[in-house]
Amino acid sequence: MGKKGKKEMETSKETFDPLPVETKAPATVVLLLNSQEEDVLVKACEAIYTFAEKGNENKVSLFEVGALEPLCKIISHSNNLVRRNAIMALGSMSTNGEVKNALKKLDVIPSLIEKLSNEEDVVVHEFSTLCLASLSVDYVSMAQIFESNGLPPVIQLLSSSDPDVQKNSLEIIFNLVQDYKSRQAVHEFGGMVPLLELLKSDFPVIQQLVLKVLQNLTMDLETRNTFRQEQGFEKLLEILSNQDFSDLHSDVLLIVANCLCNSETIHSLAEDGGLAKVMDFILLPSVPEIHSNAIKCISRSAQSSKCCKVLHEHGVEKVLVELLSVENVDVNISTCHAVAAMSLHQASKDTFRDLGGVAKLVESMSSESLHLKEAASAALSNLTHDKNNSMTVFEVGGHTLLIKQLSCSCPKTVANSASTLCNMAEQVKIRRGIWSHGVMEALVEPLKSTDSQILLNSLQCLALLACDSEARVEFQSAGGLPPLVDLLRSHHKDVLARACLAVVGIAIDEFPAVEMYKLGALELLEEINLSVNRRNKFSKLATTALLKSNLSVKYSLTGHLASTDIITHGFYDAGKARQGEKVPTLDELLTQPVNQQRPVVVVYMSAEQTKAIKEEEDEEKASTKEEHKKSRKKKKKEKEENEPVNVVEDVHLQKLIKDAKECILPLNDKEQYVTLARLVSDTMGGAVDQEKLHEFPWLLHLSELKSHLQSNVVPIDLIKKAIYGERALLFKCLADQIGLSCTLVRAEYNRAFNEITLFDSPDSPLPRRYIVDLIHQPGTLLALNTPLALQYQSI
């Protein structure tokens, strides 16, 4: 018996009786995943799945004890049951964020896509798609699924009989179609038909996912065409007409909005009555979110001029105007956006006005909702490109609300308001009304903004409003010049161009031009003009305008005054400015101690003379007598405020102007210039022979005047002995006052001369240019570029 027993023990070396293992430790079960026995693997995977399903903490525990890597290997096992249980366990774990992040590093996606084949059972499909749905939220994994050709089998599984497989597949597709390439692929692989079929699903979650996928797909033209060909729009209308599906209406309307961007679709809908159904649905009272999405359909379709025309023909403006009165802010906002879109069509602009829509939009500007103000201002900005709409906004007081919105905290509202005011200001009547409500002061703050659109619109508005002299004065008084000049430093090309344009308008008047010069505007403009990248079509105009209203600076910098540059009260000749040197103001020169340099010659005119000159300019600009009266009062006040210190009226100069008018104006053209030249010569010391010029005591005379006045600034009427520079200046000054045309040109070594243009005879085809001799043979006209003229111009 003993031997027999021993023999039996020897024969049992080849087999091992089954050993049942019971454990409650996850780590032990995970170790079993490395077993070579299929039965053990089946039970281990099943246990892991059951444990993982109990909650996130269990999934993390399994991950921490190393379950993930062996599971990823086992999902490709040859045994169907092992493979199924492994994918169930992996799919369950993948819904945890920490596990999902780890899976991305294990390159498991190709293996998961293999499990989507028709050979696998529905359970494998369910958990493979669940795992892919979890991973596809990440952009990198999304790209890997697409590159691994994962879309075709996922699309095929949309026709699965299992709703969980359908749901998971839809989630994968939804994540992937955020990218343009995937949207194209879904269309190319025939995804539209099964997607539309799933709209009939009994499960709301599946229907909602289908709608979300379609929202993305219908963003592309080709996909929209396929959607239309497969009667997708008709299926959407069926859902809209069924109140049992009201929870889907909001998403359906977003797809409708995409489809209405297609002119072919909207024409087809108009013919089939589908568009009328959409309009009816928009008017039906409903949940605000659904109502808003319905209105967005119009906004989207109105982006196309062809679609906009169809909508207009179906009276969409009437629907929108009615919706502006709905007592719901979200609906009002959506309606304003739709009005803004439709207003790009001229016929719609007129219809909105006729139906009272413009006035209702102005009312919306009074809302407490910042978003509604923004939307309403955008609509008004588009509508006021029409003059009649601008007038309507003005008549209902919209301009006052828009001016207030220039200080709004919402950048888009500020930009839209400035744009609307700019549109309105193109009409003179409205411009005056806008200015009278403090718009120039209100524009100062937007000019300090960093938002480029606010700056562009505000500068454009400023340039238009600067047509009125009162507006320019108010802008300067409100402190608008510093931020305007600061914008000349902008590196935004369009902002810089409009800032230059605004400077052109503001610099029409002398005082703001002088102030801008003090702020460094001229130096900034010179830098801009020298820059290849920054100069623009307005920068040179701005420089010219700034100098034209600041002739003293112009003469110092350029050494030339044109015949159109009229010398008036306060003009001074500070000499030729050195390169990069800033020309001092008259105030600064008057306060400097007496020095050894040449005197600064200043032209002082009487108040009456100055006013007469200004009145002539104002009469050309003022549109009515009342405006002219106001202009004169403001300019007089501004003049008094900016008057240089120590100014005295030049009584002798006034007498000289009076004498010149009496004796010169009755003469013919040539004699006028000859007589004026002799008058200037007699006033400043008479004729001086060229060879005896060095004996003429003009320098001593000027030094005595400086000493007597204790100032470097000498009024021109006190100068009784002078040569080229002072005589040429007096000639130009007198010529400007009596209406004769001449230039003033600075030559080398402080010489100066005057150039005139005359016809030699009434029959002369072309005029000739002459230099006027004011010293050697006063009254002689020297033909330009002749030896005598060149000798007079230079030493």
Order of alpha helices (4+ residues) and beta strands (2+ residues): alpha-alpha-alpha-alpha-alpha-alpha-alpha-alpha-alpha-alpha-alpha-alpha-alpha-alpha-alpha-alpha-alpha-alpha-alpha-alpha-alpha-alpha-alpha-alpha-alpha-alpha-alpha-alpha-alpha-alpha-alpha-alpha-alpha-alpha-alpha-alpha-alpha-alpha-alpha-alpha-beta-beta-alpha-beta-alpha-alpha-alpha-alpha-alpha-beta-alpha-beta-beta-beta-beta-beta-alpha
